[in-house]
Amino acid sequence: MSVREEHAELIRRYLDALLALDLDALGSTFSDDVVEQFPQSGERLRGRAAITAVLARQPAPPRLLAGPFVTSCSEELALAEAKFAYGGDPWWFVDRFELGGGRIRRMTSYFGEPFEAPAWRRPFVALEPRIDPGRWADDGDGQSVDRGVADRYLRALARHDAATASSCLHPDYRGLYPQSGERFDASGALAIDAAYPGGLPKAHELEIGGGRDEWVVTPANVPLRLSGESDTWFGEALLEYATGERLFTVVVDVFRDGLVWRERSYYCPPFEVPGWRSGLVERIEPAVALD
């Protein structure tokens, strides 16, 4: 879970400017051709001017409640996790940053509302409602693995291959749902999957792209975007549950001894474009917003 100093400094400057709605300072963190995408609402913004114009119209700046926790996943890729308040309501924020030349070139932003742990899961988890992402650094760093190791685990998750997935978990595995404060070990993870009401969700096919990103394609032709190069990897997908509910998910995996050692999973439902930024954004289908 190491972080490059230059990544932490750039993302900190970006967040400080965002919280203060300092548009000049914010613009200085972006490349001229920066792109920002909100997969949940199917919005895309192209260029520094477009992003700052949208933020200039934002009714009120967010407040930082916890974090940010920044992880470097490669020389040009970083992940930020934090908890914000928008109009009094808390939200988890997960942003995937592509960086270059000391600037942000591309952002994919997710927003997840806190939720209560469902009753059926409580026998398998420990609850810790007040989660601060800064504490995750206390676990220490993982150990680098090659793409094939992360690929094998995500393939197993996508095709609901419990035997292979469990073989990829470290003896000291710890999983976390930050939005509900649920923590669980490897046996808890397997029990949750086995007891899932209506069966585990299906992953929908997303348009494949993303430059250097790799896509894990299962035998059922279900791709998940896989990003990373060292000890920390993350995947993104759109899930559909038996109820018909659709959620974007971001899974952050930290490896040690060639196995998944720490895992954080976020669940982010689609939402409508707010009226205050309608007309300022390019609309794209949520299901293809990861390209």
PAMIRO-77176 format. One record per residue (C-alpha): x, y, z. Coordinates in Angstrom, 2 decimals. Each point is the difference from the previous one (the first is absolute). Layout:
BEGIN
      xx      yy      zz
       X       Y       Z
...
END
This chain:
BEGIN
      xx      yy      zz
    0.00    0.00    0.00
    2.89    2.31   -0.69
   -0.48    3.44   -1.53
    2.35    2.04   -2.14
    0.69    3.38    1.54
   -0.79    1.82   -3.23
   -3.36   -1.79   -0.27
   -0.99    0.89    3.56
    1.02    3.63   -0.47
   -1.91    0.46   -3.27
   -3.18   -1.66    1.25
    0.19    1.97    3.25
    0.24    3.25   -1.98
   -2.95   -1.08   -2.13
   -2.16   -0.82    3.03
    0.98    3.18    1.87
   -1.00    2.10   -3.02
   -3.24   -1.99   -0.42
   -0.96    0.48    3.65
    0.70    3.73   -0.22
   -1.55    0.34   -3.48
    3.23    1.74   -1.01
   -0.41   -0.36   -3.76
    3.41    1.44   -0.90
    1.81   -2.39    2.32
   -2.19   -2.85   -1.18
    0.73    0.74   -3.66
    3.74   -0.08    0.71
   -0.27   -3.69    0.96
   -1.46   -1.00   -3.40
    1.54   -0.62   -3.39
   -1.57    2.00   -2.84
   -1.78   -3.09   -1.36
   -1.08   -1.43    3.37
   -3.07   -2.26   -0.03
   -2.29   -0.68    2.94
   -2.70   -2.68   -0.01
   -2.85   -0.85    2.35
   -1.01   -3.55   -0.95
   -3.01    0.02    2.34
   -1.71    2.87   -1.82
    1.54   -0.50   -3.43
    1.73    3.40   -0.08
    3.26    0.92   -1.66
    1.89    3.29    0.13
    2.83    0.78   -2.39
    2.59    2.68    0.66
    1.00    2.24    2.89
   -2.52    2.70   -0.90
   -2.95   -2.41    0.01
    0.83   -1.44    3.42
    0.57    3.38    1.65
   -3.20    1.39   -1.59
   -2.03   -2.78    1.58
    1.59    0.52    3.41
   -0.59    3.74   -0.22
   -3.73   -0.76   -0.08
    0.10   -2.49    2.88
   -2.41    1.19    2.72
    2.42   -0.59    2.88
    3.40   -1.65    0.42
    0.19   -3.40    1.72
    1.52   -0.43    3.47
    2.69   -2.59    0.62
   -0.96   -2.35    2.85
    2.76   -2.61   -0.19
    3.03   -0.69   -2.16
    1.11    0.23   -2.67
    1.92   -3.24   -0.29
    2.11    0.01   -3.15
    1.47   -3.15   -1.53
    2.43   -0.12   -2.91
   -0.81   -2.90   -2.29
    2.62    0.77   -2.63
    2.24    2.84   -1.16
   -2.97    1.76   -1.62
   -2.97   -1.40    1.92
   -1.30    0.85    3.49
   -3.14   -0.59    2.03
   -1.48    2.37    2.61
   -2.57   -1.09    2.59
   -1.68    2.48    2.33
   -3.24    0.86    1.78
   -1.75    3.30   -0.76
   -3.17    1.77    1.05
   -2.24    1.48   -2.68
   -2.76    2.17    1.47
    0.29   -1.85    3.30
   -0.16   -3.51   -1.47
    3.19   -2.13    0.18
    1.33   -1.68   -3.15
    2.98   -2.20   -0.74
    2.10    1.23   -2.89
    2.24   -2.26   -2.09
    1.92    1.56   -2.87
    2.31   -1.64   -2.50
    2.64    2.48   -1.22
    2.16   -0.31   -3.10
    2.96    2.35    0.48
    2.81    1.31   -2.18
    2.35    2.95   -0.14
   -1.02    1.08    3.49
   -3.62    0.41   -1.06
   -3.26   -1.97    0.16
   -0.84   -1.33   -3.47
   -3.07   -2.10    0.72
   -2.34   -0.63    2.92
   -2.69   -2.61    0.50
   -2.05    0.98    3.03
   -2.38   -2.11    2.10
   -2.28    1.04    2.86
   -1.40   -2.52    2.48
   -2.54    0.76    2.71
    0.44   -1.71    3.40
   -2.44   -2.85    0.62
   -1.01   -2.27    2.86
    1.41   -3.50    0.06
   -2.87   -2.31   -1.03
   -1.26   -2.36    2.67
    0.85   -3.15   -2.00
    3.71    0.97   -0.10
    0.47    0.84    3.66
    0.87   -3.53    1.16
    3.05    0.07   -2.28
    1.40    3.48    0.69
    1.28    2.30    2.73
   -1.48    3.51   -0.07
    2.04    3.16    0.30
   -2.27    2.88   -1.02
    2.61    2.79    0.28
    2.59   -0.76   -2.65
    2.90    2.37   -0.69
    1.91   -0.89   -3.20
    3.17    1.45    1.51
    0.15   -3.00    2.32
    0.54   -2.37   -2.92
    3.60    1.16   -0.17
    0.57   -1.64    3.39
   -0.19   -3.42   -1.65
    3.25    0.72   -1.80
    0.91   -0.72   -3.60
   -0.78   -3.05   -2.06
    2.36   -1.69   -2.43
    0.09    0.41   -3.76
   -1.61   -2.60   -2.24
   -0.19   -0.21   -3.77
   -3.20    0.58   -1.93
   -0.70   -3.70   -0.41
   -0.47   -0.45    3.76
   -2.57    2.79    0.25
   -1.58   -1.19   -3.29
   -0.54   -3.51    1.38
   -1.75    1.27    3.12
   -2.30    2.43   -1.84
   -0.87   -2.65   -2.58
   -1.08   -2.26    2.85
   -2.13    2.75    1.55
   -1.66    0.82   -3.32
   -1.01   -3.60   -0.70
   -0.93   -0.76    3.65
    2.71   -2.64    0.24
    0.13   -0.29    3.80
    2.67   -2.71    0.04
    2.48    2.00   -2.06
   -0.81    3.29    1.73
    0.49   -1.52    3.46
    3.35   -1.47   -1.08
    1.13    3.55   -0.80
   -0.68    1.32    3.52
    2.81    0.52    2.49
   -0.28   -1.81    3.39
   -0.12    3.49    1.53
   -2.56    1.29   -2.53
   -2.24    2.83    1.19
   -2.89    1.34   -2.07
   -1.80    3.29    0.57
   -3.16    1.72   -1.22
    0.86    3.60    0.98
   -3.54    1.30   -0.62
   -1.54   -2.28    2.65
    3.03   -0.59    2.21
   -0.07   -3.78   -0.49
    3.25   -1.88    0.50
    0.48   -3.72   -0.64
    2.66   -2.67   -0.45
    0.31   -2.61   -2.75
   -2.58   -2.33    1.53
   -2.40    2.93    0.33
    0.48    0.96   -3.65
   -0.85   -3.53   -1.14
   -3.01   -0.17    2.33
   -1.32    3.32   -1.33
    0.19   -1.21   -3.60
   -1.67   -3.31    0.85
   -2.87    1.67    1.89
   -0.65    2.82   -2.51
   -3.80    0.42   -0.36
   -1.10   -0.74   -3.56
    3.53   -0.95   -1.02
    3.05    2.12   -0.75
   -0.38    2.92   -2.44
    0.86   -0.26   -3.68
    2.67    2.24   -1.51
   -1.01    1.86   -3.15
    2.22    0.40   -3.02
    1.60    3.43   -0.18
    1.61    1.67   -3.00
    3.67   -0.94    0.02
    2.63    2.72   -0.05
    2.20    2.03    2.29
    3.45    0.09   -1.53
    2.41   -2.09    2.05
   -2.77   -1.58    2.05
   -0.56   -3.70   -0.29
   -3.44   -1.58   -0.19
   -0.78   -3.32    1.63
   -2.43   -1.88   -2.26
   -1.71   -2.99    1.54
   -1.25   -3.06   -1.92
   -3.44    1.67    0.10
    1.48    3.05   -1.80
   -0.27    2.19    3.09
    2.88    2.51    0.08
    1.14    1.87    3.09
    2.53    2.81   -0.22
    3.19   -0.95    1.85
    2.52    2.72    0.88
    3.34   -0.08    1.80
    3.61   -1.11   -0.13
    1.29   -0.66    3.53
   -1.53   -1.18    3.28
   -3.33    1.81   -0.43
   -2.44   -0.73   -2.83
   -3.58    0.98   -0.58
   -2.84   -1.03   -2.24
   -3.20    1.75   -1.13
   -3.24   -1.51   -1.25
   -3.75    0.51   -0.26
   -2.01   -2.62    1.91
   -3.64   -1.05   -0.28
   -1.70   -1.70    2.93
   -2.89   -2.45    0.03
   -2.27    2.90    1.02
    0.91    1.86   -3.20
    2.05    2.59    1.90
    3.15    1.14   -1.81
    3.09    1.17    1.85
    3.51    0.97   -1.00
    2.65   -1.68    2.11
    3.64    0.84    0.64
    2.16   -2.68    1.61
    3.41    0.92    1.45
    2.32   -2.95    0.60
    3.33    0.07    1.83
    2.20   -3.08   -0.46
    2.54   -1.67    2.28
    1.79   -3.30   -0.58
   -1.69   -0.17   -3.42
   -3.47   -0.04    1.60
   -2.78    2.51    0.69
    0.83    1.37    3.43
   -2.29    3.04    0.36
   -3.13    0.76   -2.01
   -2.37    2.99   -0.02
   -3.22   -0.03   -2.02
   -2.20    3.00   -0.82
   -3.52   -0.10   -1.45
   -1.25    3.06   -1.87
   -3.51    0.22   -1.51
   -0.80    1.97   -3.16
   -1.43    3.49    0.53
   -1.62    2.74   -2.08
    2.05    2.97   -1.18
   -0.63    2.90    2.42
   -1.90    2.87   -1.54
    2.69    2.55    0.84
    2.48   -1.63   -2.37
   -2.45   -1.09   -2.69
    1.08    1.34   -3.38
    3.65    0.30    1.03
    0.89   -3.67   -0.40
    0.26   -2.53   -2.79
   -2.50   -2.79    0.58
    1.08   -3.61   -0.49
   -1.63   -3.27    0.95
    0.90   -0.98    3.57
    0.73   -3.56   -1.14
    2.81    1.19   -2.31
    1.36    2.79    2.16
    3.22   -1.85    0.82
    1.58    0.28   -3.45
END
